[in-house]
Amino acid sequence: MLTMEFGVAIFPTHEAIRPGDVARLAEERGQESLFFPEHTHMPAGHSPHPSGTGLPRRYSHTFDLFVAATAAVSATSRLRVGSGVCLVIQRDPITTAKEVASVDYLSGGRFEFGVGAGWNRLEMENHGTDPRTRMRVLRERVEAMKAIWTTEEASYSGEFVRFDRIWSWPKPAQRPHPPVLIGGHGPTVFDRVLAFGDAWMPNYAPTGVLDRVPELLSRADRPISLQVIGMPADPKAMEAYASAGFERAVHWLPSAGHGTVARALDAWESAIAEYTGEGTP
């Protein structure tokens, strides 16, 4: 049996279970990690949702990512808490570096920094980001944050990010910094993983993801972790991803009340037990 860590993710909304409560529940139930996505807002004339369906209500009702993460780490002692994903292209890198370092420090080194370039072009534009340059912006902002985390007097000079000789503490508890997980599965995603990532964390898909793993591993000159978000409660899907070398599988929970979330966790845990054989008499 190939080993894999299991976690959950949820849109933390004001209409659903509170971030600290879902974190406590996930830790009590033996989950390894909890991830929160990020959307600062939704433009009323939003870009089409990638699924082709109407925009789910939860997208415009989420708590701030780092407020939710702080509540989650404060309510737990072992659970790893992460962003799935942080829309760095819509954020000031100096402020974001401070927030990541603060949560990681206060949690004792339990933060996972998932990053992505996003899909909602109008949302990006409202933050002053040109969608055509977002991949270059993402790289520079992550590189700049790494400089802040790892040096006492940080400087960075790029096309989109520039600052000279700044002081910023605390530094993250994890050294050199929290793991940087690169979301997405577009044609150039491996360029970003290899340039500034510690892991690839695509969305789950029954096809089109696993057959790309050999390319990533053949191009890598250092260990790259494989993680997937959106794993269904399906032991066969878990087996396929574990066999391909994925080390973590994260399942989406509904943005709902405690009872509905607990029942969804029951189904996820049953699938895990079937996959690991723990549910077999």
Buried (B, 14 or more C-beta within 10 A) or exposed (E): EEEBBBBBBBBBBEEBBBBBBBBBBBBEEEBBBBBBBBBBBBBEEBBEEEEEEEBEEBBBBBBEBBBBBBBBBBBBEEBBBBBBBBBBBBBEBBEBBBBBBBBBBBBEEBBBBBBBBBBBBBBBBBBEBEBEBBBBBBBBBBBBBBBBBEBEEBEBEBEBBEBEEBEBEEBBBBEEBBBBBBBBBEEEBBBBBBEBBBBBBBBBEEEEBBEBBEEBEEEEEEEBBBBBBBBBBBBEBBBBBBEBBBBBBBBBBBBBEEEBBBEBBEEBBEBBEBBBEEEEE
